[in-house]
Amino acid sequence: MKTVLITGASGFVGQALAQKYLDAGWQVNGIGTSLNHPMADAYDNFLWTSADTSLPGEWQDLVAQSDVIVNLAGRNIFKRWTTAYKKAIYDSRIQTTKHLVGAMPDTFHGQLLNASAAGFYGDRGDTPLTETQSYGTGFLARVCRDWEAQAQRATSKGARVAIMRFGVVLGSGGALAVMSRAFRMFAGGPLGSGEQWFPWVHLDDLARAVFFLMEHNAQGIYNFTGPVPIRQKAFAKALGRALKRPAIMPAPAFFIRLFMGQLGDSFLCSQKALPAALETAGFRFKYDTAASALTQIVKTRNGI
């Protein structure tokens, strides 16, 4: 039985991936800050460790036992960015990855699948963003740059490293659950002008792509974003249509910045990220458009 170590296994993406590995018959070792995990009681081959991975500790003993490491650990960015919370966002990602790599034996022959985000590119307007583009400016771009740099250090230990730059993950929960609340109260609409490009990916396609990279023992950088880009105002319209609600209540940019601070600026960034590396490698998306992704989620998950 092969073993996967998932940091951030109690999160939205982490739980979905843990279930996929369990279904495939793997031993799943999950780590996170929650005291317990529901899968620990439901599955004999799921081991839960509660730990703050931004600090070294006994949890690092699990690293050498792993055939694959999926590093998702990181504080939720969808909170107001105080100075203290920005440090927590940064340290939870960079320090966790530093400690993961530090715990690898010098001849680690496993694979590290390390999360990052389309925020790596910063605000890039209408520029098509494939994986060869340089990093942008802003707090999230710096976090992603340093996060990826720490992960790439694992190559010196013999690991094959794949960087996964996630768009906004669409599924039954996560960011979409937050966005849908406004629409259900008939108060949904574009953010700012709505002209900014909105990178997205369906949770099912994300999980399939993780397995695709694992099965191909891939390395390199991969945008985990839907193949058909969409502007934010068109996304809001598609979400409203899926929920059978209007999308006519725009949130002005000054209002977003006033009440959300720097987090608000991130909502107004434009990232036309394209999954060029995944498609070149042969991966095929099940949900090509945001509209098809949203329709499926609303219909099959009893809403969001």
Solvent accessible surface area in square Angstrom, and as a share of the most:
residue,aa,sasa,rsa
1,M,167,0.75
2,K,124,0.53
3,T,18,0.10
4,V,0,0.00
5,L,0,0.00
6,I,0,0.00
7,T,0,0.00
8,G,19,0.18
9,A,0,0.00
10,S,35,0.23
11,G,34,0.32
12,F,62,0.26
13,V,20,0.11
14,G,1,0.01
15,Q,70,0.31
16,A,28,0.21
17,L,0,0.00
18,A,0,0.00
19,Q,57,0.25
20,K,64,0.27
21,Y,0,0.00
22,L,12,0.06
23,D,106,0.55
24,A,57,0.45
25,G,39,0.37
26,W,29,0.10
27,Q,42,0.19
28,V,0,0.00
29,N,5,0.02
30,G,0,0.00
31,I,0,0.00
32,G,8,0.08
33,T,101,0.59
34,S,45,0.29
35,L,158,0.78
36,N,111,0.57
37,H,4,0.02
38,P,97,0.61
39,M,21,0.09
40,A,40,0.31
41,D,142,0.74
42,A,74,0.57
43,Y,72,0.28
44,D,158,0.82
45,N,29,0.15
46,F,10,0.04
47,L,86,0.43
48,W,32,0.11
49,T,36,0.21
50,S,51,0.33
51,A,23,0.18
52,D,70,0.36
53,T,12,0.07
54,S,21,0.14
55,L,106,0.53
56,P,87,0.55
57,G,37,0.35
58,E,154,0.69
59,W,9,0.03
60,Q,37,0.16
61,D,98,0.51
62,L,17,0.08
63,V,0,0.00
64,A,62,0.48
65,Q,107,0.47
66,S,9,0.06
67,D,61,0.32
68,V,9,0.05
69,I,0,0.00
70,V,0,0.00
71,N,0,0.00
72,L,25,0.13
73,A,9,0.07
74,G,34,0.33
75,R,118,0.43
76,N,82,0.42
77,I,38,0.19
78,F,82,0.34
79,K,111,0.47
80,R,131,0.48
81,W,23,0.08
82,T,75,0.43
83,T,123,0.72
84,A,77,0.60
85,Y,32,0.12
86,K,43,0.18
87,K,130,0.55
88,A,23,0.18
89,I,0,0.00
90,Y,47,0.18
91,D,32,0.17
92,S,17,0.11
93,R,29,0.11
94,I,8,0.04
95,Q,53,0.24
96,T,1,0.00
97,T,0,0.00
98,K,92,0.39
99,H,28,0.13
100,L,0,0.00
101,V,2,0.01
102,G,51,0.49
103,A,28,0.21
104,M,6,0.03
105,P,54,0.34
106,D,114,0.59
107,T,95,0.55
108,F,6,0.03
109,H,160,0.71
110,G,11,0.11
111,Q,5,0.02
112,L,0,0.00
113,L,0,0.00
114,N,0,0.00
115,A,4,0.03
116,S,3,0.02
117,A,33,0.26
118,A,4,0.03
119,G,10,0.09
120,F,15,0.06
121,Y,0,0.00
122,G,5,0.05
123,D,89,0.46
124,R,55,0.20
125,G,34,0.32
126,D,89,0.46
127,T,57,0.33
128,P,70,0.44
129,L,0,0.00
130,T,41,0.24
131,E,22,0.10
132,T,129,0.75
133,Q,57,0.25
134,S,75,0.48
135,Y,104,0.40
136,G,12,0.11
137,T,120,0.70
138,G,52,0.50
139,F,22,0.09
140,L,34,0.17
141,A,1,0.01
142,R,106,0.39
143,V,2,0.01
144,C,3,0.02
145,R,82,0.30
146,D,29,0.15
147,W,13,0.04
148,E,11,0.05
149,A,58,0.45
150,Q,40,0.18
151,A,0,0.00
152,Q,67,0.30
153,R,113,0.41
154,A,0,0.00
155,T,72,0.42
156,S,96,0.62
157,K,37,0.15
158,G,42,0.40
159,A,6,0.04
160,R,86,0.31
161,V,2,0.01
162,A,0,0.00
163,I,0,0.00
164,M,0,0.00
165,R,5,0.02
166,F,23,0.10
167,G,8,0.08
168,V,38,0.22
169,V,17,0.10
170,L,0,0.00
171,G,0,0.00
172,S,51,0.33
173,G,17,0.17
174,G,32,0.31
175,A,17,0.13
176,L,0,0.00
177,A,21,0.16
178,V,85,0.49
179,M,45,0.20
180,S,1,0.01
181,R,143,0.52
182,A,36,0.28
183,F,10,0.04
184,R,96,0.35
185,M,141,0.63
186,F,121,0.50
187,A,48,0.37
188,G,3,0.03
189,G,11,0.11
190,P,24,0.15
191,L,41,0.20
192,G,12,0.12
193,S,83,0.54
194,G,0,0.00
195,E,75,0.34
196,Q,14,0.06
197,W,33,0.11
198,F,26,0.11
199,P,17,0.10
200,W,3,0.01
201,V,1,0.01
202,H,0,0.00
203,L,13,0.07
204,D,42,0.22
205,D,1,0.00
206,L,0,0.00
207,A,10,0.07
208,R,83,0.30
209,A,1,0.01
210,V,0,0.00
211,F,19,0.08
212,F,29,0.12
213,L,0,0.00
214,M,24,0.11
215,E,123,0.55
216,H,111,0.50
217,N,72,0.37
218,A,14,0.11
219,Q,93,0.41
220,G,30,0.29
221,I,51,0.26
222,Y,20,0.07
223,N,1,0.00
224,F,1,0.00
225,T,1,0.01
226,G,2,0.02
227,P,27,0.17
228,V,70,0.40
229,P,39,0.24
230,I,28,0.14
231,R,68,0.25
232,Q,7,0.03
233,K,88,0.37
234,A,44,0.34
235,F,1,0.00
236,A,2,0.02
237,K,124,0.53
238,A,8,0.06
239,L,1,0.01
240,G,1,0.01
241,R,146,0.53
242,A,18,0.14
243,L,10,0.05
244,K,172,0.73
245,R,71,0.26
246,P,53,0.34
247,A,25,0.19
248,I,127,0.65
249,M,105,0.47
250,P,80,0.50
251,A,26,0.20
252,P,60,0.38
253,A,33,0.25
254,F,142,0.59
255,F,96,0.40
256,I,4,0.02
257,R,118,0.43
258,L,117,0.58
259,F,124,0.52
260,M,73,0.33
261,G,22,0.21
262,Q,88,0.39
263,L,11,0.06
264,G,0,0.00
265,D,59,0.31
266,S,31,0.20
267,F,57,0.24
268,L,27,0.13
269,C,34,0.20
270,S,8,0.05
271,Q,20,0.09
272,K,46,0.19
273,A,4,0.03
274,L,44,0.22
275,P,2,0.01
276,A,37,0.28
277,A,27,0.21
278,L,0,0.00
279,E,69,0.31
280,T,121,0.70
281,A,54,0.42
282,G,38,0.36
283,F,5,0.02
284,R,155,0.57
285,F,22,0.09
286,K,131,0.55
287,Y,20,0.08
288,D,72,0.37
289,T,52,0.30
290,A,2,0.02
291,A,46,0.35
292,S,48,0.31
293,A,0,0.00
294,L,0,0.00
295,T,53,0.31
296,Q,37,0.17
297,I,0,0.00
298,V,30,0.17
299,K,157,0.67
300,T,86,0.50
301,R,81,0.30
302,N,150,0.77
303,G,15,0.15
304,I,31,0.16
